[in-house]
Amino acid sequence: MDLERVKCWDTSKKDSWKNILLLAYQSLGVVYGDLSISPLYVYKSAFAEDIQHSETNEEIYGVLSFVFWTLTLVPLFKYVFIVLRADDNGEGGTFALYSLICRHAKVSLLPNRQLADEALSTYKLEHPPEKEKSSRLKVVLEKCKALHTALLILVLLGTCMVIGDGVLTPAISVFSAVSGLELSMSKEHHQYAVVPITCFILLCLFALQHYGTHRVGFFFAPVVLAWLLCISALGLYNIFQWNRYIYQALSPYYMFKFLRKTRISGWMSLGGILLCITGSEAMFADLGHFSYSAIQVAFTFLVYPALILAYMGQAAYLSQHHHTSHRISFYVSVPESVRWPVLVLAILASVVGSQAIISGTFSIINQSQSLGCFPRVKVVHTSDKVHGQIYIPEINWMLMILCIAVTIGFRDTKHLGNASGLAVMAVMLVTTCLTSLVIILCWRKPPILALCFLIFFGSIELLYFSASLTKFREGAWLPILLALFLMTIMFVWHYATIKKYEFDLHNKVSLDWLLALGPSLGIARVPGIGLVFTDLTSGIPANFSRFVTNLPAFHRVLVFVCVKSVPVPYVLPAERYLVGRVGPAAHRSYRCIVRYGYRDVHQDVDSFESELVDRLADFIRYDWCRTQRTSSCTEDDASRSTDMSDSRLAVIGTVAFSGAPAYEIEETQPASVSVGFPTVESITDVIEMEPVERRVRFVIDDDSQADSRTENAMQIREELEDLYAAQQAGTAFILGHSHVKAKQGSSIMKRLAINFGYNFLRKNCRGADVALKVPPVSLLEVGMVYVV
């Protein structure tokens, strides 16, 4: 799976026109489903109450002009030509922008950061720190801790609004598509048919999520393509049939006339007009599945022209029909002879658009969980071949309940549109702010360019956002309420996670304590491998000392495992494992740091256990090889016992060692161990450790080399035999079962957040054992009370 994902980084394959066109076609079903169905409800929402369609056509021409320039400025200019370039190793979205900013400025609140993480190949900086001149903004951001928190809150706000959009988009999309039935039945029957049919479709949509989109994904692109061609043809038909001069309404002059005539009512109607750009954020969020060129080609040459023709066609029809028997809607401009096929195609397109936002919601919650900003939930990977297709059962059923409740509660496009519009504009504002920071910090452009970007696009989005806020009592309260609720949960979880890590850091046990454990103290070593999970990247965690205190025994092979997230989208498999010793080789204790990106797929426990043992075996061979290579060195001020602590970690790649003796693989060592880095020692500096500086001199003794090689080979064989024997004896997973409480003297807010909020979430969400997929028979939990 990882290897297939790595292939997507090979830009040489993406440069061919054949491949670009294929990716552009595939992107239709994933990226543009939501955006392509917006003609179903834009005019209906704009003319819901605030403005009326008059004989002068100034209102319809003004709305068309607003739609045209909004589609041109925001999706086309802002996203296609600017924001899509702010990718993080080909990935897009809110967390991609945050990740870029955190790598170029020290503003991350993630715990257990290491200098070794900066050596990852995906942790690339466009301007190395030693060569760049820090901007004033960067200095201010890094010094002010309050800005770190404010930046995280901004990211969480965007994330919460995306989740809120995951509730609202399926509801308004399917409801608007099904509402076409109003032209084919009486009003009495219509009001009792649309809502139940919409709820039934939504129920089926969410019930089928656990099968994954890969089973029907081939169906998505043709549906959206057919829908785009359909609305284009309808638009052209209406233009030539009703008003061939409708193109004149594209002039910005009609926006001015519209606002001059309608005044505050016209400004309030912008809350409906902004729905024409719903789904634009998906172009950036789904960038990792395709390529910049593919998304650019698909939008510029197909989606954008099709949408413009669709809106022009509707406006042309309405300009000649001022007293329609039904309210303004998409279906009144559809010829009666093709109304039923268009209705079926619209429902299919709305389902595809809803599926895209549901999958995006799963993805962004998984990213939030990876970065410690969301309670642990069960993540199911629905495809072994297609990376990133996940299903989260708890979130799926919550979304379904909320989606159906919103549909039943609002029952009309007006309220649904008001709610959806505010969520969409909030996400876009967050993206604009973060992109402005990327322009300065990552692209190293003059601040005036970032300021111009922020003012120009921010003012447009603030205009629409302010219009949405006026609809607070008419549906816009819902995304605000959802965002506040979700932000509270995410911030409390993140705050408590940081406090727990600080407690572990201040209460870790020294290495001397571990080395002193032995038979003289009544401590026994039992067969097997003990995997002690901790958030620490150095030192002995307090939960292990508590474990040994209550059960005076531990395993023959002891591994302190830290599964951590780094601010990159992916970590190559060859760079995932950092392995080192804890104490001397005879103690058989190791440290293994397993690094994942925020979009990485975590391994299941069986493959993780076997791969961990393989990496330990590779490290043992490498470490003894390094020992033999430096055995002729004598140190002036330190013996080898100084080097037996866990202050040196090596990157152990996925290329296994051959059966040759360790001393014969020195030439292949950089390729298979350090993954192309100059030396393994170049990544040994850990943020919590002081590097050990030694003065050495080399003494060459050819007569003793053969004896040392033989001795090393025997020691390698003995240590590997112990490792594999322990593996056969069984593996135990030692995890902390924590209870967190605020220390005395804490503020009321902190006590509420920790004692009630966090502990409630911890008890009602998945435990660490479920998240790590640990079998219950192999689980050992150590109770810990954290006073933070």
C-alpha positions in Angstrom: 0.0 0.0 0.0 2.8 2.4 0.9 4.7 1.6 -2.3 1.7 2.4 -4.4 1.3 5.7 -2.6 5.0 6.5 -3.1 4.4 6.2 -6.8 2.0 9.2 -6.7 5.0 11.3 -5.8 6.7 10.4 -9.1 5.9 13.5 -11.0 7.5 12.3 -14.2 4.6 10.0 -14.7 2.1 12.8 -14.2 3.6 15.0 -16.8 2.3 13.1 -19.8 -0.8 14.5 -21.3 -2.4 11.1 -21.5 -2.0 10.6 -17.8 -3.1 14.2 -17.0 -6.3 13.7 -19.0 -7.0 10.4 -17.3 -6.5 11.9 -13.8 -8.6 14.8 -14.8 -11.4 12.5 -15.8 -11.1 10.5 -12.6 -11.1 13.7 -10.5 -14.6 14.5 -11.8 -16.3 12.0 -9.5 -14.2 12.7 -6.4 -13.5 16.4 -6.5 -16.3 18.1 -8.5 -19.4 16.2 -7.4 -20.4 18.9 -4.8 -19.5 21.9 -7.0 -21.2 20.5 -10.1 -24.7 20.2 -8.4 -24.8 23.8 -7.1 -27.0 25.0 -10.0 -29.8 22.9 -8.4 -30.2 25.4 -5.5 -28.3 28.7 -6.1 -31.1 30.7 -7.8 -33.7 29.2 -5.5 -31.7 30.2 -2.4 -30.9 33.7 -3.8 -34.6 34.5 -4.5 -35.9 32.8 -1.4 -37.2 35.9 0.4 -34.9 38.9 0.2 -35.3 39.8 -3.4 -38.1 39.4 -6.0 -37.8 38.6 -9.7 -39.2 41.7 -11.5 -40.1 42.6 -15.1 -36.9 44.7 -15.5 -34.7 41.6 -15.0 -32.2 43.7 -13.0 -32.3 41.2 -10.2 -31.7 38.1 -12.3 -29.0 39.8 -14.3 -27.3 41.0 -11.1 -27.4 37.5 -9.5 -25.9 36.0 -12.7 -23.2 38.6 -12.7 -22.4 37.9 -9.1 -22.3 34.1 -9.8 -20.0 34.5 -12.8 -17.5 36.7 -11.0 -17.6 34.7 -7.8 -16.9 31.5 -9.7 -14.1 33.2 -11.6 -12.4 34.9 -8.7 -12.6 32.2 -6.0 -12.4 28.7 -7.5 -10.5 29.7 -10.7 -8.1 32.4 -9.6 -7.7 31.7 -5.9 -7.8 27.9 -5.8 -6.7 26.8 -9.2 -3.9 29.3 -9.8 -2.7 30.1 -6.2 -3.8 27.8 -3.4 -3.2 24.5 -5.2 0.4 25.5 -5.4 0.6 25.5 -1.5 0.7 21.7 -1.4 2.5 19.6 1.2 4.3 17.0 -0.8 1.4 16.8 -3.1 -1.2 16.9 -0.4 -3.7 19.7 0.2 -6.2 20.8 2.8 -6.2 22.7 6.1 -3.8 20.4 7.8 -1.4 20.5 4.8 -1.2 24.3 5.2 -0.7 24.0 9.0 2.0 21.3 8.5 3.9 23.6 6.0 3.8 26.5 8.5 4.9 24.3 11.4 7.9 23.0 9.4 9.1 26.5 8.4 8.4 28.2 11.8 8.5 26.7 15.3 4.8 27.1 16.0 3.7 23.4 16.4 2.1 22.3 19.6 2.8 18.6 18.9 4.6 16.8 21.7 7.8 14.6 21.4 9.3 16.5 18.5 12.8 15.4 17.4 15.5 17.0 15.4 15.7 13.6 13.6 12.3 14.3 12.1 13.8 17.1 10.0 15.9 14.5 8.2 12.8 12.9 6.7 12.7 13.2 2.9 9.1 14.5 3.1 10.3 17.2 5.6 11.7 19.3 2.9 12.2 23.0 3.3 12.3 25.3 0.3 14.9 27.4 2.0 17.2 25.7 4.5 17.3 27.5 7.9 21.0 28.3 7.6 20.5 30.1 4.3 17.3 32.0 5.0 16.9 35.3 6.7 14.1 35.1 9.2 11.2 37.5 8.6 9.8 39.6 11.3 6.6 37.7 11.1 8.4 34.4 11.7 10.2 35.8 14.7 7.0 37.1 16.2 5.2 33.9 15.6 7.9 31.8 17.2 8.3 34.0 20.3 4.6 34.5 21.1 3.1 31.3 22.6 -0.4 32.7 22.4 -0.1 32.9 18.6 0.7 29.2 18.6 -2.6 28.5 20.3 -4.4 31.0 18.1 -3.1 29.3 15.0 -4.2 25.9 16.2 -7.6 27.3 17.1 -7.9 28.7 13.5 -7.0 25.3 12.1 -9.5 23.6 14.4 -12.2 26.1 13.3 -11.6 25.2 9.7 -11.7 21.5 10.5 -14.9 21.8 12.5 -16.6 23.7 9.6 -15.6 21.0 7.2 -17.2 18.4 9.5 -20.3 20.6 9.7 -20.3 20.8 5.9 -20.3 17.0 6.0 -23.7 17.2 7.7 -25.2 19.9 5.6 -24.0 19.1 2.0 -25.7 15.7 1.7 -28.9 17.1 3.1 -29.1 20.1 0.7 -27.8 18.2 -2.3 -30.2 15.3 -2.2 -33.1 17.5 -1.0 -32.6 19.9 -3.9 -32.4 17.0 -6.4 -35.6 15.3 -5.1 -37.5 18.6 -4.9 -37.9 18.3 -8.7 -40.9 16.1 -8.0 -42.8 19.3 -7.1 -43.4 19.9 -10.9 -44.9 16.4 -11.3 -47.3 16.2 -8.4 -49.7 18.3 -6.4 -48.5 20.4 -3.5 -50.4 18.3 -1.0 -48.6 15.1 -2.2 -45.3 16.9 -2.8 -44.7 18.1 0.8 -45.2 14.6 2.1 -43.0 12.9 -0.5 -39.8 14.9 -0.8 -38.7 14.7 2.8 -39.3 10.9 3.2 -37.6 10.1 -0.1 -34.6 12.4 0.8 -34.3 10.6 4.2 -34.5 7.2 2.5 -31.7 8.1 0.0 -29.5 9.5 2.8 -30.1 6.4 4.9 -29.0 4.1 2.1 -26.0 6.4 1.4 -24.7 6.2 4.9 -25.6 2.5 5.3 -23.4 1.6 2.4 -20.3 3.5 3.6 -18.6 0.5 5.2 -18.2 -1.1 1.8 -15.9 1.7 0.7 -16.1 3.9 -2.4 -13.6 1.7 -4.4 -16.4 -0.7 -5.2 -18.5 2.0 -7.0 -15.8 4.6 -7.6 -15.7 3.7 -11.3 -19.3 4.8 -11.4 -18.7 8.3 -10.0 -16.8 10.0 -12.8 -19.2 9.0 -15.6 -22.2 10.3 -13.5 -20.6 13.7 -12.9 -19.4 13.9 -16.6 -22.9 13.1 -17.8 -24.4 15.7 -15.4 -22.0 18.4 -16.5 -22.7 17.7 -20.2 -26.4 17.7 -19.3 -26.5 21.1 -17.6 -24.3 22.5 -20.4 -26.7 21.3 -23.1 -29.7 22.7 -21.1 -27.9 26.0 -20.7 -27.2 26.3 -24.4 -30.8 25.3 -25.2 -32.2 28.0 -22.9 -29.8 30.6 -24.1 -30.7 30.2 -27.8 -34.3 29.5 -27.0 -35.1 32.4 -24.7 -32.4 35.1 -24.5 -29.3 35.1 -26.8 -28.0 38.3 -25.3 -27.8 37.0 -21.8 -24.0 37.1 -22.0 -24.2 40.9 -21.5 -25.3 40.3 -17.9 -21.8 39.0 -17.2 -20.6 42.6 -17.0 -19.8 43.8 -13.4 -22.0 46.8 -14.1 -25.0 44.6 -13.4 -23.7 43.8 -9.9 -23.6 47.6 -9.2 -27.2 48.0 -10.6 -28.4 45.0 -8.5 -27.0 46.4 -5.3 -28.2 49.9 -6.0 -31.7 48.7 -6.5 -32.0 46.1 -3.9 -29.7 47.7 -1.3 -29.7 45.7 2.0 -32.0 43.0 0.6 -29.5 42.4 -2.2 -26.6 42.2 0.3 -28.6 39.6 2.3 -29.3 37.6 -0.8 -25.5 37.0 -1.2 -26.0 34.3 1.4 -27.7 32.3 -1.3 -25.4 33.3 -4.2 -22.3 32.1 -2.4 -23.6 28.5 -2.7 -22.3 28.6 -6.3 -18.8 27.9 -4.9 -19.7 25.1 -2.5 -17.3 22.3 -3.1 -14.4 24.5 -4.2 -12.4 23.6 -1.2 -12.5 20.0 -2.4 -10.1 20.9 -5.2 -7.4 21.6 -2.6 -8.4 19.0 0.0 -8.3 16.1 -2.6 -5.2 17.3 -4.3 -3.2 14.3 -3.0 -5.4 11.8 -4.9 -4.6 13.4 -8.3 -2.2 16.1 -9.4 -2.2 19.9 -9.8 -2.3 19.7 -13.6 -5.2 17.3 -13.6 -7.4 19.3 -11.3 -6.4 22.5 -13.1 -7.3 21.0 -16.5 -10.6 19.5 -15.3 -11.9 22.7 -13.8 -10.6 25.2 -16.4 -11.7 23.3 -19.5 -14.8 21.4 -18.3 -16.3 22.2 -14.9 -16.0 26.0 -15.1 -17.5 26.4 -18.6 -20.3 23.9 -17.8 -21.3 25.7 -14.7 -21.2 29.1 -16.4 -23.4 27.8 -19.2 -25.8 26.3 -16.7 -26.3 29.5 -14.8 -26.6 31.6 -18.0 -29.2 29.2 -19.3 -31.3 29.4 -16.1 -31.0 33.2 -16.2 -32.0 33.3 -19.9 -35.1 31.3 -19.1 -36.1 33.3 -16.0 -35.6 36.6 -17.9 -38.6 35.6 -20.1 -40.7 34.0 -17.4 -41.6 36.4 -14.6 -44.7 34.7 -13.4 -44.0 31.0 -13.3 -46.6 28.8 -11.7 -43.9 27.4 -9.3 -41.2 29.2 -7.3 -37.9 29.8 -9.0 -36.0 26.5 -9.2 -33.6 24.6 -11.4 -36.3 22.3 -12.8 -38.6 25.0 -14.2 -36.0 25.7 -16.9 -35.8 22.0 -17.9 -38.0 21.1 -20.9 -40.8 18.9 -19.8 -39.9 16.2 -22.3 -36.5 15.5 -20.5 -37.5 16.4 -17.0 -37.6 12.9 -15.6 -34.2 11.8 -17.0 -32.7 15.0 -15.7 -34.3 14.4 -12.3 -32.8 10.8 -12.1 -29.4 12.1 -13.2 -29.6 15.0 -10.7 -30.3 12.5 -7.8 -27.3 10.4 -8.9 -25.1 13.4 -9.1 -26.2 14.6 -5.7 -25.3 11.2 -4.2 -21.9 11.3 -5.7 -21.3 14.9 -4.4 -22.5 13.8 -1.0 -20.2 10.8 -1.0 -17.2 13.0 -1.7 -17.8 15.3 1.3 -18.6 12.2 3.6 -15.2 10.6 2.6 -13.5 14.0 3.1 -15.0 14.2 6.6 -13.7 10.8 7.5 -10.3 11.8 6.2 -10.0 15.1 8.1 -11.1 13.4 11.4 -8.5 10.8 10.9 -5.9 13.6 10.4 -7.1 15.4 13.5 -6.8 12.1 15.5 -3.3 11.6 14.2 -2.2 15.0 15.4 -3.8 14.5 18.9 -6.7 16.9 18.3 -9.6 14.4 18.3 -10.6 11.5 20.6 -9.6 8.1 19.3 -12.1 6.5 17.0 -12.0 3.2 15.1 -10.6 3.7 11.6 -11.4 0.9 9.0 -9.5 0.9 5.7 -11.9 -0.2 3.1 -9.4 -0.9 0.3 -6.0 -2.6 0.3 -5.1 -1.1 -3.1 -6.4 2.5 -2.9 -4.7 4.5 -0.2 -6.7 6.8 2.0 -10.1 5.2 1.6 -11.3 4.9 5.2 -14.5 4.4 7.1 -15.1 5.5 10.7 -18.2 3.7 12.1 -19.0 6.1 15.0 -18.7 9.2 12.8 -20.7 7.7 10.0 -23.7 7.0 12.2 -23.5 10.4 13.9 -23.4 12.1 10.5 -26.4 10.1 9.3 -28.5 11.0 12.4 -27.6 14.7 12.1 -28.1 14.7 8.4 -31.6 13.2 8.6 -32.5 15.4 11.6 -31.4 18.5 9.7 -33.5 17.5 6.7 -36.6 16.8 8.8 -36.1 19.9 10.9 -35.5 22.5 8.1 -37.5 20.9 5.3 -36.6 23.6 2.7 -33.7 24.7 0.6 -33.6 28.2 2.1 -32.6 27.1 5.7 -30.3 24.4 4.4 -28.6 26.8 2.1 -28.1 29.4 4.8 -26.5 26.8 7.1 -24.3 25.3 4.3 -23.2 28.7 3.0 -21.8 29.9 6.4 -19.8 26.7 6.8 -18.4 27.0 3.3 -17.3 30.6 3.7 -15.7 29.9 7.1 -13.5 27.2 5.7 -12.5 29.5 2.8 -11.6 32.3 5.2 -9.4 29.9 7.2 -7.7 28.7 4.0 -7.1 32.4 2.9 -5.5 33.2 6.2 -3.2 30.1 6.3 -2.2 30.6 2.7 -1.1 34.2 3.4 1.2 32.8 6.1 2.5 30.2 3.6 3.3 32.9 1.1 5.6 34.6 3.6 7.0 31.8 5.6 7.3 29.0 3.0 7.5 30.7 -0.3 9.6 33.6 1.1 7.7 36.2 -0.9 7.5 39.9 0.2 4.8 40.4 2.9 3.1 42.9 0.6 2.1 40.1 -1.7 0.6 38.1 1.1 -1.2 41.2 2.4 -2.7 41.8 -1.1 -3.8 38.2 -1.3 -5.4 38.4 2.1 -7.1 41.7 1.5 -8.4 40.9 -2.0 -9.8 37.4 -1.4 -10.5 38.0 2.3 -12.7 41.0 1.5 -14.7 39.0 -1.0 -15.2 36.1 1.4 -16.0 38.5 4.3 -18.7 40.1 2.2 -20.4 36.7 1.7 -19.7 35.6 5.3 -21.3 38.7 6.7 -24.4 38.1 4.5 -24.5 34.5 5.8 -24.4 35.8 9.4 -27.5 37.8 8.8 -29.3 34.5 8.4 -28.3 33.3 11.9 -31.9 32.8 13.0 -32.8 31.2 9.6 -30.5 28.2 9.7 -27.0 29.7 9.9 -26.9 29.0 13.7 -26.5 25.3 13.0 -22.9 25.3 11.7 -21.9 27.8 14.4 -23.3 25.5 17.1 -21.7 22.4 15.6 -18.4 24.2 15.3 -18.4 25.4 18.9 -19.3 21.9 20.1 -16.6 20.2 18.1 -14.0 22.8 18.8 -14.6 22.4 22.6 -14.1 18.6 22.2 -11.0 18.9 20.1 -9.3 21.6 22.1 -10.0 19.9 25.5 -8.6 16.6 24.1 -5.5 18.3 22.7 -4.9 20.3 25.9 -5.2 17.2 28.1 -2.9 15.3 25.7 -0.2 17.9 26.0 -0.5 18.0 29.8 -0.2 14.3 30.0 2.9 14.4 27.9 4.4 17.1 30.1 3.6 14.9 33.2 5.4 11.9 31.6 8.3 14.1 30.7 8.8 15.4 34.2 8.3 12.0 35.9 10.4 9.7 33.7 12.8 7.4 35.3 16.6 7.4 34.8 18.4 4.8 32.8 20.5 3.8 35.9 17.3 2.7 37.7 16.5 0.3 34.8 20.0 -1.1 34.7 20.0 -1.6 38.5 16.9 -3.9 38.2 18.0 -7.5 38.7 17.8 -10.7 40.8 19.4 -8.9 43.7 16.3 -6.8 44.0 13.9 -9.7 43.4 13.3 -8.8 39.8 13.0 -11.7 37.3 13.3 -11.7 33.5 10.6 -13.8 31.9 10.6 -15.2 28.3 9.0 -13.1 25.6 9.0 -9.6 24.2 7.6 -6.7 26.2 6.5 -3.7 24.2 6.1 -0.8 26.5 4.1 2.0 24.7 4.9 5.5 25.7 4.8 9.0 24.2 8.4 9.7 25.3 11.3 9.5 22.9 13.9 9.2 25.7 14.1 8.0 29.2 12.1 5.3 31.0 8.3 6.1 31.3 6.8 6.2 34.8 4.2 3.6 33.9 6.9 1.0 33.4 8.4 1.7 36.9 4.9 1.4 38.3 4.5 -1.9 36.4 7.7 -3.3 37.8 6.9 -2.1 41.3 3.6 -4.0 41.3 4.7 -7.0 39.3 8.5 -7.6 40.0 9.3 -9.1 36.6 9.7 -8.0 33.0 10.4 -9.6 29.7 13.7 -10.9 28.5 13.5 -8.6 25.5 12.2 -5.1 26.4 11.3 -2.6 23.8 10.1 1.0 24.6 7.8 1.9 21.6 6.8 5.4 20.8 4.2 5.7 18.0 4.3 9.4 17.1 2.9 11.7 14.4 5.1 14.1 12.5 4.0 17.2 10.6 4.3 15.6 7.2 1.6 13.9 5.1 3.6 10.6 4.7 6.7 8.9 6.1 8.4 6.6 3.7 8.5 3.0 5.0 12.3 3.1 4.8 12.4 6.0 7.2 9.6 5.0 9.6 11.7 3.2 12.3 14.2 4.9 14.6 15.9 2.2 16.6 18.4 2.4 19.4 19.6 0.6 22.5 18.6 1.3 26.1 21.6 0.3 28.1 24.3 -2.2 27.2 23.7 -5.0 24.6 23.6 -7.6 27.3 20.5 -6.0 28.8 18.4 -6.7 25.7 16.5 -3.4 25.9 15.8 -1.2 23.0 14.0 1.9 22.0 11.9 2.1 18.8 10.3 5.3 17.6 7.7 4.6 14.9 6.8 7.7 12.9 3.7 8.3 10.9 2.5 11.3 8.8 -1.0 12.7 9.3 -2.3 10.9 6.2 -0.4 7.6 6.9 -2.1 4.3 7.3 -1.3 2.7 10.7 -0.3 -0.9 10.5 -2.4 -3.7 12.1 -0.8 -5.4 15.1 0.3 -8.6 13.4 2.3 -6.8 10.6 3.6 -4.2 13.1 4.9 -6.9 15.5 6.7 -8.9 12.8 8.1 -5.8 11.1 9.3 -4.4 14.5 11.2 -7.7 15.1 12.7 -7.5 11.6 13.8 -3.9 12.2 15.3 -4.8 15.6 17.2 -7.6 13.9 18.5 -5.3 11.3 19.5 -2.8 14.0 21.4 -5.5 15.9 23.4 -6.4 12.8 24.1 -2.8 12.1 25.0 -1.9 15.6 27.5 -4.7 16.0 28.9 -3.9 12.5 29.4 -0.3 13.7 31.0 -1.6 16.9 33.5 -3.7 14.9 34.2 -0.8 12.6 35.1 1.4 15.6 36.7 -1.3 17.7 40.1 0.0 17.0 39.2 3.4 18.3 40.3 4.4 21.8 38.5 7.3 23.5 40.2 9.9 25.5 37.5 10.8 28.0 34.8 8.1 27.7 34.6 4.4 27.5 32.0 2.4 25.5 29.8 2.3 28.5 29.0 6.0 27.8 27.7 4.9 24.4 25.4 2.4 25.8 22.6 4.8 26.7 19.7 5.6 24.4 21.3 8.7 23.1 21.9 7.3 19.6 19.2 6.2 17.3 19.5 4.8 13.8 17.1 4.9 10.9 16.4 1.3 10.0 14.9 0.9 6.5 12.8 -1.8 5.0 15.7 -3.3 2.9 16.6 -6.4 4.9 20.2 -7.5 5.5 21.4 -10.6 3.6 22.8 -13.6 5.2 26.3 -12.4 4.9 28.3 -11.6 8.0 27.8 -8.2 9.4 31.3 -7.1 8.8 30.9 -7.8 5.0 28.0 -5.3 4.5 29.7 -2.1 5.3 29.5 -1.0 1.6 25.7 -1.5 1.4 25.0 -0.1 4.8 24.0 3.5 3.8 21.4 2.2 1.3 19.8 -0.3 3.6 20.2 1.4 7.0 20.4 5.1 6.7 18.3 5.4 3.6 20.6 7.7 1.7 21.6 10.0 4.5 25.3 10.9 4.7 25.7 9.1 8.0 23.5 7.6 10.6 25.0 9.9 13.2 23.7 12.9 11.2 20.2 12.2 12.6 21.0 11.1 16.1 20.3 14.5 17.8 17.0 14.2 19.6 15.3 17.3 21.0 15.2 15.9 24.5 18.8 14.6 24.5 22.1 16.3 24.7 24.5 15.0 22.0 27.6 13.5 23.4 30.8 15.0 22.1 34.0 12.8 22.2 37.6 13.2 21.0 38.8 9.9 19.4 42.1 8.8 17.9 42.4 5.7 15.7 44.8 2.9 16.4 45.1 0.3 13.6 45.9 -3.2 14.7 45.7 -5.7 11.8 46.5 -8.8 13.9 43.4 -8.4 16.1 40.9 -7.8 13.3 40.1 -11.4 12.6 39.6 -12.2 16.3 37.3 -9.2 16.8 35.2 -10.1 13.7 34.7 -13.7 15.0 33.8 -12.4 18.4 31.3 -9.9 16.9 29.7 -12.6 14.7 29.2 -14.8 17.8 27.7 -11.9 19.7 25.4 -11.0 16.8 24.2 -14.6 16.6 23.6 -14.8 20.3 21.6 -11.6 20.4 19.5 -12.6 17.4 18.8 -16.0 18.9 17.6 -14.3 22.0 15.3 -12.0 20.0 13.8 -14.8 17.9 13.4 -17.0 21.0 11.5 -14.2 22.7 9.3 -13.7 19.7 8.4 -17.4 19.8 7.6 -17.1 23.5 5.0 -14.4 22.8 4.7 -10.6 22.9 3.0 -8.6 25.6 1.7 -5.1 25.0 2.2 -2.9 28.1 0.0 0.2 27.9 -0.9 2.9 30.5 -4.5 3.1 31.6 -4.7 6.7 32.7 -6.9 8.8 34.9 -6.3 12.5 34.6 -7.3 15.1 37.2 -6.5 18.8 37.6 -4.1 19.6 40.5 -5.2 21.6 43.5 -5.5 25.3 42.9 -6.4 25.0 39.2 -9.0 27.3 37.8 -12.6 26.3 37.4 -12.3 26.1 33.6 -9.3 23.8 33.9 -11.0 21.5 36.4 -14.1 21.4 34.2 -12.0 20.6 31.1 -9.8 18.0 32.7 -11.9 16.3 35.5 -15.2 16.2 33.5 -14.6 16.9 29.9 -11.5 14.9 29.1 -12.3 12.0 31.4 -15.8 11.7 29.9 -14.3 11.6 26.4 -11.7 9.1 27.5 -14.2 6.8 29.0 -16.6 7.0 26.0 -14.1 6.8 23.1 -11.8 4.0 21.9 -8.9 3.1 24.1 -5.3 3.1 23.1 -5.4 -0.7 22.8 -8.3 -0.5 20.2 -6.5 2.2 18.3 -3.4 0.1 18.2 -5.4 -3.0 17.5 -3.8 -4.9 20.4 -5.4 -8.4 21.0 -6.9 -8.5 24.5 -5.0 -11.7 25.4 -1.7 -9.9 24.9 -2.6 -6.7 26.7 -1.2 -5.6 30.0 -2.6 -2.3 31.3 -0.9 -0.2 34.0 -3.1 2.2 36.0 -1.7 5.7 36.2 -3.1 8.8 37.8 -2.0 12.0 36.1 -2.2 15.2 38.2 -1.8 18.0 35.7 
